[in-house]
Amino acid sequence: MDIKSIAVFCGSRRGNNPAYAEAAQELGTALGQAGLTLIYGGGKMGLMGVVASAVLEGGGHVKGVIPEFLTHTEGMHEDVTDLTVTEDMPSRKAELFTLPDAYVVLPGGMGTLDEFAEVLVNRQLHQCAKPIWLLDTAGWATPLLSAFKAMTEQGFADDTAKLFTVMKSVPALMAAIKEA
């Protein structure tokens, strides 16, 4: 599979650990320099804004997809290469899920978890074969990975670890993207 575009799911906030924004910046710069298109939630705030701005600064293309009601609270990133304003969240998610060749999950909150869960379910149900990478910056994903492990151990899910790959660094993630 030749990956040309990556959807990045991440927080509309920066979180409490500066390592989160540093990883978003590093990833965005690497994606831009690699000539990959970022597809993301369209906001200018938080990690979303950091990764999008870094892709642009790195010379890459950015496709933002934001629902109309969030244009006022998250602030549209009007510098992106292509910005689509959708009617609602389901329309936004439909584009975020169908447009990219692969997915990367960075630290984030409930929206990030929602997007990650939806691509995982589609992968589990064999509706999606695109690569999914989770960047475990500063141990952010440790509690989430524990929850997935518990779901499996308690008989509520097959081995969820087979659905995505945990990456510990941006260079390792970029190497995996190139190999995919």
C-alpha positions in Angstrom: 0.0 0.0 0.0 1.4 3.4 -1.0 0.4 5.8 1.7 -0.1 9.4 0.5 -2.5 10.7 3.2 -2.8 10.2 6.9 -5.7 11.0 9.2 -4.5 12.2 12.6 -6.9 12.0 15.5 -5.8 14.2 18.5 -6.9 16.6 21.1 -8.4 20.1 20.5 -6.5 20.9 23.7 -2.7 20.6 24.3 -3.0 18.5 27.5 -0.9 19.0 30.6 2.4 17.5 29.4 4.5 19.6 27.0 5.7 16.3 25.4 2.3 16.0 23.7 2.7 19.2 21.7 6.3 18.4 21.0 5.3 15.0 19.5 2.5 16.7 17.5 5.0 19.3 16.1 7.6 16.6 15.3 5.0 14.4 13.6 3.6 17.3 11.6 7.0 18.4 10.4 7.9 14.8 9.4 4.6 14.4 7.5 5.1 17.7 5.7 8.7 16.9 4.8 7.7 13.4 3.6 5.1 15.0 1.2 2.2 13.3 2.9 -1.2 14.9 3.1 -2.6 15.4 6.6 -6.4 14.9 7.0 -7.6 16.1 10.3 -10.5 17.8 12.2 -9.9 21.3 10.8 -9.4 23.1 14.1 -6.6 25.6 15.0 -6.6 24.9 18.7 -4.7 22.3 20.7 -2.7 19.4 19.3 -4.8 19.6 16.1 -3.6 23.1 15.4 0.0 22.1 16.3 0.2 19.2 13.9 -1.6 21.0 11.0 0.6 24.1 11.3 3.7 21.9 11.4 2.7 20.0 8.3 2.2 23.3 6.5 5.6 24.6 7.8 7.2 21.4 6.6 5.9 22.0 3.1 3.0 19.5 3.2 -0.7 19.6 2.3 -3.5 19.7 4.9 -7.1 18.8 4.5 -9.2 20.0 7.4 -12.8 18.8 8.0 -14.8 20.6 10.6 -18.5 20.7 11.4 -20.1 24.1 11.2 -20.9 24.4 14.9 -17.2 23.9 15.9 -16.0 26.7 13.6 -16.7 29.2 16.4 -15.4 27.2 19.4 -12.4 25.4 17.9 -11.5 28.1 15.4 -11.1 26.9 11.8 -7.5 26.7 10.7 -7.9 28.9 7.7 -4.3 28.4 6.5 -4.8 24.8 5.5 -4.6 23.7 1.9 -8.2 22.5 1.8 -10.9 23.1 4.3 -14.4 21.5 4.3 -17.1 22.6 6.6 -19.6 19.8 7.2 -23.2 19.9 8.6 -22.5 17.8 11.7 -20.1 15.4 13.4 -21.2 12.3 11.6 -20.5 14.0 8.2 -17.1 15.1 9.5 -16.2 11.6 10.7 -17.4 10.0 7.4 -14.8 12.1 5.6 -12.1 11.6 8.2 -12.6 7.8 7.9 -12.9 7.5 4.1 -10.3 10.0 2.7 -7.0 8.9 4.3 -4.8 5.9 3.5 -4.0 5.3 7.1 -4.7 6.6 10.6 -2.5 8.0 13.5 -3.8 8.6 17.0 -2.1 11.1 19.2 -3.0 12.1 22.7 -6.5 13.5 23.1 -9.8 13.4 24.9 -13.2 12.0 24.2 -13.4 13.1 20.6 -10.1 11.4 19.9 -11.2 8.3 21.7 -14.5 8.3 19.7 -12.6 8.5 16.4 -10.1 5.9 17.4 -12.9 3.5 18.6 -14.8 3.9 15.3 -11.8 3.0 13.1 -11.0 0.1 15.4 -14.6 -1.3 15.2 -14.5 -0.9 11.4 -11.2 -2.8 11.4 -12.5 -5.5 13.8 -15.6 -6.0 11.5 -13.3 -6.2 8.4 -14.7 -3.1 6.9 -11.3 -1.4 6.9 -7.9 -2.7 6.3 -6.0 0.6 6.5 -3.1 0.8 9.0 -3.8 2.3 12.4 -0.9 3.6 14.6 -1.2 4.8 18.1 1.6 7.1 19.2 2.0 6.5 22.9 3.6 9.8 23.8 4.8 10.0 27.5 2.7 7.0 28.4 -0.6 8.7 27.4 -2.1 5.5 26.1 -1.1 3.2 28.9 -4.6 3.4 30.6 -6.3 2.9 27.3 -4.2 -0.1 26.4 -5.0 -1.5 29.9 -8.7 -1.1 29.2 -8.3 -2.9 25.8 -6.4 -5.7 27.4 -9.1 -6.1 30.1 -11.9 -6.2 27.4 -10.0 -9.1 25.8 -9.2 -10.9 29.0 -12.8 -10.6 30.2 -14.1 -12.1 26.9 -15.7 -9.0 25.4 -13.3 -8.6 22.5 -10.9 -10.6 20.4 -7.2 -9.6 20.8 -7.5 -5.8 20.2 -3.7 -5.5 19.9 -4.0 -7.0 16.4 -6.1 -4.1 15.3 -3.5 -1.4 15.6 0.2 -0.8 16.3 1.6 1.1 19.2 4.5 3.3 18.4 6.8 4.9 21.0 8.4 7.6 18.8 7.8 9.8 15.8 10.8 8.4 13.9 9.6 4.8 14.5 6.1 5.8 13.3 7.5 7.5 10.2 9.6 4.3 9.4 6.4 2.2 9.7 4.5 4.6 7.4 7.3 4.3 4.8 7.2 0.5 5.1 3.4 0.2 4.8 
